[in-house]
Amino acid sequence: MKTSGNTILITGGGSGIGEAIAHRLHDAGNTVIVAGRRQAALDAAIAGRGGMHAFTFDAEDAKSVASLAERVIARHPRLNVLINNAGIMRYEDVASRRDLADAEAQVATNLLAPIRLIDALVEHLKTQADAAIINVTSGLAFVPLVRAATYSATKAALHSYTIALRAALAGKVEVIDWAPPAVRTSLTPGQEKIEMFLPLAEFIDESYALMVQAETPAEIVVQRVKFLRNAEVEGRFAATFKALNGL
């Protein structure tokens, strides 16, 4: 992945990981477009930064996703990098009958929205030099958290989709899987205050160092998440699952 001179679209760019990587990439000399639901958060993310731009959209709405792609291409025809970062996480009790609204919202935001946005932009990206797609998955794609079963499932599905997409676009668009561990952000209530989670700045520093290697790895996996990422291949999935869900 080229590290400067790109035009980059980042969904969920108004806070957390999205905002932090947007600022880091902008500092490196890229034009950065952040997209999300909340105009105020997006405005705050781009404040005082020439070369950063903001678009609102609703990740749960297919027409809104398609509209975002059209608006971004119209105003930024040099777009060559997409970072699918927007996501929501809801805790749930899957052992009891419940209102599935939260589960359905997670599927729409975490899985369908990236698929829809890739579909809307793929023909354009194939015409651009140094094109790349980065899908933000999760360590929970590899070992699920029981109380976040739907979230874990959506990230596992996006990981699988990313592998297939990489093969389909080989030689045309670079496809990268970025799998965070638990990071101190506002993804869930109070998460930014949990000391055992990785500080956001440290996560971005380590991730960016991997991104800017001479050859960006197919998977951006920081040290903290390898416990989950490598659990199955190292023959310790059951023990890791028990440990994760016993925390």
The 8 nearest C-alpha neighbors of each residue, nearest first, counted from 0:
[[1, 215, 2, 131, 129, 214, 210, 211],
 [2, 0, 3, 129, 5, 211, 4, 130],
 [1, 3, 211, 0, 27, 4, 5, 24],
 [4, 2, 28, 29, 5, 27, 1, 24],
 [3, 5, 29, 28, 6, 2, 30, 1],
 [6, 4, 29, 3, 7, 30, 79, 80],
 [5, 7, 78, 30, 79, 31, 29, 77],
 [6, 8, 80, 31, 81, 32, 5, 78],
 [7, 9, 32, 81, 33, 82, 31, 80],
 [10, 8, 82, 33, 12, 32, 34, 81],
 [11, 9, 34, 85, 12, 84, 83, 33],
 [10, 12, 85, 35, 17, 84, 13, 34],
 [11, 13, 17, 18, 33, 10, 9, 34],
 [12, 14, 41, 40, 18, 44, 11, 35],
 [15, 13, 18, 12, 17, 16, 11, 40],
 [16, 14, 184, 17, 18, 19, 185, 13],
 [15, 17, 19, 18, 20, 14, 199, 184],
 [18, 16, 12, 11, 20, 15, 19, 14],
 [17, 19, 12, 14, 21, 13, 15, 16],
 [18, 20, 16, 22, 21, 17, 15, 23],
 [19, 21, 23, 22, 17, 18, 24, 16],
 [22, 20, 18, 24, 19, 23, 25, 17],
 [21, 23, 25, 19, 20, 24, 26, 18],
 [22, 24, 20, 26, 25, 21, 19, 27],
 [25, 23, 27, 21, 26, 22, 29, 20],
 [24, 26, 29, 22, 27, 28, 23, 31],
 [25, 27, 23, 24, 28, 22, 29, 21],
 [28, 26, 24, 25, 3, 29, 23, 2],
 [29, 27, 3, 25, 26, 4, 24, 30],
 [28, 30, 25, 4, 5, 3, 24, 31],
 [29, 31, 6, 50, 51, 5, 25, 7],
 [32, 30, 7, 51, 6, 29, 25, 8],
 [31, 33, 52, 8, 53, 51, 7, 9],
 [34, 32, 12, 53, 9, 10, 8, 52],
 [35, 33, 10, 54, 55, 12, 53, 11],
 [34, 36, 11, 55, 56, 37, 10, 12],
 [35, 37, 55, 56, 57, 38, 34, 58],
 [36, 38, 40, 39, 35, 41, 55, 13],
 [37, 39, 41, 40, 42, 55, 36, 35],
 [40, 38, 42, 41, 37, 43, 13, 44],
 [41, 39, 13, 43, 42, 37, 38, 44],
 [42, 40, 13, 44, 38, 43, 39, 53],
 [41, 43, 39, 45, 44, 40, 46, 38],
 [42, 44, 40, 46, 41, 45, 39, 13],
 [45, 43, 41, 42, 13, 46, 40, 18],
 [44, 46, 42, 48, 43, 51, 47, 41],
 [47, 45, 43, 48, 44, 42, 49, 51],
 [46, 48, 45, 49, 43, 44, 51, 42],
 [49, 47, 45, 46, 51, 50, 25, 44],
 [50, 48, 51, 47, 45, 52, 46, 30],
 [49, 51, 30, 48, 31, 52, 25, 29],
 [50, 52, 31, 49, 45, 32, 48, 30],
 [51, 53, 32, 33, 31, 45, 50, 54],
 [52, 54, 33, 32, 34, 41, 55, 42],
 [55, 53, 34, 33, 56, 35, 52, 67],
 [54, 56, 35, 36, 34, 38, 37, 53],
 [57, 55, 36, 35, 63, 58, 67, 64],
 [56, 58, 59, 60, 36, 63, 64, 35],
 [57, 59, 108, 112, 60, 64, 56, 63],
 [60, 58, 107, 108, 57, 61, 112, 104],
 [59, 61, 63, 58, 57, 62, 64, 107],
 [60, 62, 64, 63, 65, 59, 115, 112],
 [63, 61, 65, 64, 60, 66, 67, 57],
 [62, 64, 66, 60, 61, 65, 56, 57],
 [65, 63, 67, 61, 66, 62, 116, 58],
 [66, 64, 62, 68, 67, 63, 119, 61],
 [65, 67, 63, 69, 64, 68, 62, 70],
 [68, 66, 64, 70, 65, 69, 71, 63],
 [67, 69, 65, 71, 66, 70, 119, 72],
 [68, 70, 66, 72, 67, 71, 73, 65],
 [71, 69, 73, 67, 68, 72, 66, 74],
 [70, 72, 68, 74, 73, 75, 69, 67],
 [73, 71, 76, 75, 69, 74, 70, 68],
 [74, 72, 70, 71, 75, 76, 69, 68],
 [73, 75, 71, 72, 76, 70, 69, 77],
 [76, 74, 72, 77, 71, 78, 73, 6],
 [75, 77, 72, 78, 73, 74, 71, 79],
 [78, 76, 75, 79, 6, 127, 72, 5],
 [79, 77, 6, 76, 75, 7, 80, 72],
 [78, 80, 130, 124, 6, 127, 77, 7],
 [81, 79, 7, 131, 130, 132, 78, 6],
 [80, 82, 132, 8, 7, 133, 9, 83],
 [83, 81, 133, 9, 84, 132, 134, 8],
 [84, 82, 134, 10, 113, 135, 85, 133],
 [83, 85, 135, 10, 11, 82, 17, 86],
 [86, 84, 11, 10, 83, 109, 108, 87],
 [85, 87, 109, 108, 84, 88, 11, 105],
 [86, 88, 105, 186, 89, 109, 108, 85],
 [89, 87, 150, 187, 186, 105, 90, 86],
 [88, 90, 147, 91, 101, 87, 150, 187],
 [89, 91, 147, 146, 88, 92, 148, 150],
 [92, 90, 146, 93, 147, 89, 148, 149],
 [91, 93, 94, 95, 146, 90, 97, 96],
 [92, 94, 95, 91, 96, 148, 146, 97],
 [95, 93, 92, 96, 91, 97, 146, 145],
 [96, 94, 93, 92, 97, 91, 98, 99],
 [95, 97, 94, 93, 98, 92, 99, 91],
 [98, 96, 99, 95, 92, 93, 91, 100],
 [97, 99, 100, 96, 101, 102, 103, 91],
 [100, 98, 102, 101, 97, 103, 104, 96],
 [99, 101, 103, 102, 98, 104, 105, 97],
 [102, 100, 104, 103, 99, 105, 89, 98],
 [103, 101, 99, 105, 104, 100, 149, 106],
 [102, 104, 106, 100, 105, 101, 99, 107],
 [103, 105, 101, 107, 102, 106, 108, 100],
 [106, 104, 108, 102, 103, 107, 109, 87],
 [105, 107, 103, 110, 109, 104, 108, 153],
 [106, 108, 111, 59, 104, 105, 110, 109],
 [109, 107, 59, 105, 112, 58, 106, 86],
 [108, 110, 86, 106, 105, 107, 153, 112],
 [111, 109, 106, 112, 113, 153, 107, 108],
 [110, 112, 107, 114, 113, 115, 108, 106],
 [111, 113, 115, 108, 114, 58, 110, 107],
 [114, 112, 116, 115, 111, 110, 83, 117],
 [115, 113, 111, 117, 112, 116, 118, 110],
 [116, 114, 118, 112, 113, 117, 111, 119],
 [115, 117, 119, 113, 118, 114, 112, 64],
 [118, 116, 120, 114, 119, 115, 121, 113],
 [117, 119, 115, 116, 121, 120, 114, 122],
 [118, 120, 116, 117, 121, 68, 65, 115],
 [121, 119, 117, 123, 118, 122, 124, 116],
 [120, 122, 124, 123, 118, 117, 119, 125],
 [123, 121, 125, 124, 120, 126, 119, 118],
 [122, 124, 120, 121, 125, 126, 127, 72],
 [123, 125, 121, 127, 126, 122, 79, 130],
 [124, 126, 122, 123, 127, 171, 121, 172],
 [127, 125, 124, 123, 128, 122, 130, 171],
 [128, 126, 124, 125, 130, 79, 129, 123],
 [127, 129, 130, 126, 79, 125, 124, 172],
 [130, 128, 1, 127, 131, 79, 0, 172],
 [131, 129, 79, 172, 128, 80, 127, 124],
 [130, 132, 173, 80, 172, 174, 81, 79],
 [131, 133, 81, 174, 80, 82, 175, 173],
 [134, 132, 82, 175, 176, 174, 83, 81],
 [135, 133, 83, 176, 82, 177, 136, 175],
 [136, 134, 177, 84, 178, 83, 176, 133],
 [135, 137, 178, 154, 177, 134, 158, 157],
 [138, 136, 178, 179, 139, 140, 154, 180],
 [137, 139, 180, 140, 227, 178, 224, 141],
 [138, 140, 143, 142, 137, 151, 141, 144],
 [139, 141, 155, 154, 138, 137, 151, 142],
 [142, 140, 139, 228, 138, 227, 143, 155],
 [141, 143, 139, 227, 140, 240, 144, 138],
 [144, 142, 139, 151, 145, 140, 141, 148],
 [143, 145, 147, 146, 148, 244, 151, 139],
 [146, 144, 148, 147, 143, 244, 93, 92],
 [145, 147, 90, 91, 144, 148, 92, 93],
 [148, 146, 90, 144, 145, 150, 149, 91],
 [147, 149, 145, 151, 150, 146, 144, 152],
 [150, 148, 152, 151, 147, 102, 153, 105],
 [149, 151, 153, 147, 152, 148, 88, 105],
 [152, 150, 139, 148, 143, 154, 149, 140],
 [151, 153, 149, 155, 154, 150, 148, 156],
 [154, 152, 156, 150, 155, 151, 110, 106],
 [153, 155, 140, 157, 136, 151, 156, 152],
 [156, 154, 140, 152, 158, 157, 153, 151],
 [155, 157, 153, 159, 154, 158, 160, 152],
 [156, 158, 160, 154, 159, 155, 161, 110],
 [159, 157, 155, 161, 156, 160, 154, 136],
 [160, 158, 156, 162, 161, 157, 155, 163],
 [159, 161, 157, 163, 158, 162, 164, 156],
 [162, 160, 164, 158, 159, 163, 165, 157],
 [161, 163, 165, 159, 160, 164, 158, 166],
 [164, 162, 160, 166, 165, 161, 167, 159],
 [165, 163, 161, 167, 166, 162, 160, 168],
 [166, 164, 174, 162, 168, 163, 167, 169],
 [165, 167, 169, 163, 164, 168, 162, 174],
 [166, 168, 164, 165, 169, 163, 171, 162],
 [169, 167, 171, 165, 172, 166, 164, 170],
 [170, 168, 166, 171, 167, 165, 172, 173],
 [169, 171, 168, 172, 173, 166, 167, 165],
 [170, 172, 168, 169, 125, 173, 130, 126],
 [173, 171, 130, 131, 168, 125, 170, 174],
 [172, 174, 131, 132, 130, 175, 171, 165],
 [175, 173, 132, 165, 131, 133, 172, 217],
 [176, 174, 133, 217, 218, 132, 134, 177],
 [175, 177, 218, 134, 133, 135, 219, 217],
 [178, 176, 219, 135, 218, 136, 134, 175],
 [177, 179, 137, 136, 138, 220, 135, 176],
 [180, 178, 137, 138, 177, 224, 181, 220],
 [179, 181, 224, 138, 182, 137, 223, 178],
 [180, 182, 196, 197, 179, 183, 138, 224],
 [183, 181, 197, 196, 184, 199, 198, 180],
 [182, 184, 191, 198, 199, 190, 196, 197],
 [185, 183, 191, 15, 186, 182, 190, 199],
 [184, 186, 187, 191, 190, 188, 15, 189],
 [187, 185, 184, 88, 87, 190, 188, 15],
 [186, 188, 185, 190, 189, 88, 89, 184],
 [189, 187, 190, 185, 186, 191, 184, 192],
 [188, 190, 191, 192, 187, 185, 193, 184],
 [191, 189, 192, 193, 187, 188, 183, 185],
 [190, 192, 183, 184, 189, 185, 193, 182],
 [193, 191, 190, 189, 194, 183, 184, 196],
 [194, 192, 190, 195, 196, 191, 183, 189],
 [193, 195, 196, 192, 197, 183, 198, 191],
 [194, 196, 193, 197, 181, 183, 198, 182],
 [197, 195, 182, 181, 194, 183, 193, 198],
 [196, 198, 182, 183, 199, 181, 202, 195],
 [199, 197, 183, 201, 200, 182, 202, 196],
 [200, 198, 202, 201, 183, 182, 203, 197],
 [199, 201, 203, 202, 198, 204, 19, 197],
 [202, 200, 204, 198, 199, 203, 205, 197],
 [201, 203, 199, 205, 200, 204, 206, 198],
 [202, 204, 206, 200, 201, 205, 207, 199],
 [205, 203, 201, 207, 202, 206, 200, 208],
 [204, 206, 208, 202, 203, 207, 201, 221],
 [207, 205, 203, 209, 208, 204, 202, 221],
 [208, 206, 210, 209, 204, 205, 203, 211],
 [207, 209, 205, 206, 210, 211, 204, 212],
 [208, 210, 206, 207, 212, 211, 219, 215],
 [211, 209, 207, 215, 208, 212, 206, 0],
 [212, 210, 208, 209, 2, 207, 215, 213],
 [211, 213, 214, 215, 209, 210, 208, 216],
 [212, 214, 215, 211, 0, 210, 1, 209],
 [215, 213, 212, 216, 0, 211, 210, 209],
 [214, 216, 210, 212, 0, 211, 213, 209],
 [217, 215, 218, 214, 219, 209, 175, 210],
 [216, 218, 175, 176, 215, 219, 174, 173],
 [219, 217, 176, 216, 175, 177, 220, 178],
 [218, 220, 177, 176, 216, 178, 209, 206],
 [219, 221, 178, 218, 224, 177, 222, 225],
 [222, 220, 223, 224, 206, 205, 219, 225],
 [221, 223, 225, 224, 220, 226, 205, 180],
 [224, 222, 221, 225, 180, 226, 197, 220],
 [223, 225, 180, 226, 222, 227, 221, 138],
 [224, 226, 228, 227, 222, 229, 223, 220],
 [227, 225, 224, 228, 229, 230, 223, 239],
 [226, 228, 225, 230, 224, 229, 138, 142],
 [229, 227, 225, 141, 230, 226, 138, 224],
 [230, 228, 232, 225, 227, 231, 233, 226],
 [231, 229, 236, 235, 227, 233, 232, 228],
 [230, 232, 236, 234, 233, 229, 235, 228],
 [231, 233, 229, 234, 230, 235, 236, 228],
 [234, 232, 230, 231, 235, 229, 236, 228],
 [235, 233, 231, 232, 236, 230, 237, 229],
 [234, 236, 230, 238, 237, 233, 231, 239],
 [235, 237, 231, 230, 239, 238, 234, 240],
 [238, 236, 240, 239, 235, 241, 234, 231],
 [239, 237, 241, 235, 240, 236, 242, 230],
 [238, 240, 242, 236, 241, 237, 243, 235],
 [239, 241, 237, 243, 238, 242, 236, 142],
 [242, 240, 238, 244, 239, 243, 245, 237],
 [241, 243, 239, 245, 240, 244, 238, 246],
 [244, 242, 240, 245, 241, 246, 239, 144],
 [243, 245, 241, 246, 242, 144, 240, 145],
 [246, 244, 242, 243, 241, 240, 239, 144],
 [245, 244, 243, 242, 241, 144, 240, 195]]
